[in-house]
Amino acid sequence: MSARRVIVVDDLAALSSEAARRFVALAAESIRARGRFAVALTGGSSPVGLYRLLAAAPYREQVDWDAVLFFFGDERCVPPDHADSNYRMAHETLLARIPAPDEHIFRMAGERCGEPAAEEYASRFARALQGSAAPEGWPRLDLVLLGMGEEGHTASLFPGMPALDETRRAVLWTAIPPGTRPDVSRLTLTLPVLNAARHVMFLVSGAGKAQAAHAVLAELPGPAAPLPAGRVRPSDGSLTWLIDRAASALTPSPGAA
């Protein structure tokens, strides 16, 4: 199990800049080594600055977008043009602004949520990543971008929900805890797939995340971690937390663990 590296930056702008620099470096490394860069995008507000930076100079010119495959860590069960769609946010801030081939963008069909949609995405995911498998046999992403909710969820893996215990399927259609907004079911990658990635990078910003960040970073991460974000620990890859000072306020002197 790889070490966890925690990097504290001043604010969301600095977090976005650091994430963009790392994205570009990992893309170049992956394309040199394997001819492609397979990345799972995350939703929410934290990655918006990153996506906008990647879509503009100088970062836009530093990535061979023809060699990038875009997947999604999760999706709300809404149409792709809905305000709550993770795809819509990523499309407006990044995908529509770069020369990425349409056939390299693998969105989750939020408008058709259900078990068939989860199974279909799992099949497309496996076919697209054929020839790139983790030691455990799961299709292997080069980079997974993740955020974290105030209660410690990541992707659409929420505390106490059955999806956390999935060990056989790569993609699930899952309910969400009562009171979660938006109040729609989700499609999500599962923990075995997240933990099969070569690199995982959390983007965590804001004082509202401080309590969950402290709970995750103070605990020994792994399968028994109390919060879903703490269960993300690549078995044969790197794990980096980029976190701003507001989110790290309750977690003094973070570092490798």
Summary of the structure (lengths in Angstrom):
residues: 257
radius of gyration: 16.7
end to end distance: 10.7
largest distance: 45.4
contacts: 882
relative contact order: 0.19
helix: 36%
strand: 19%
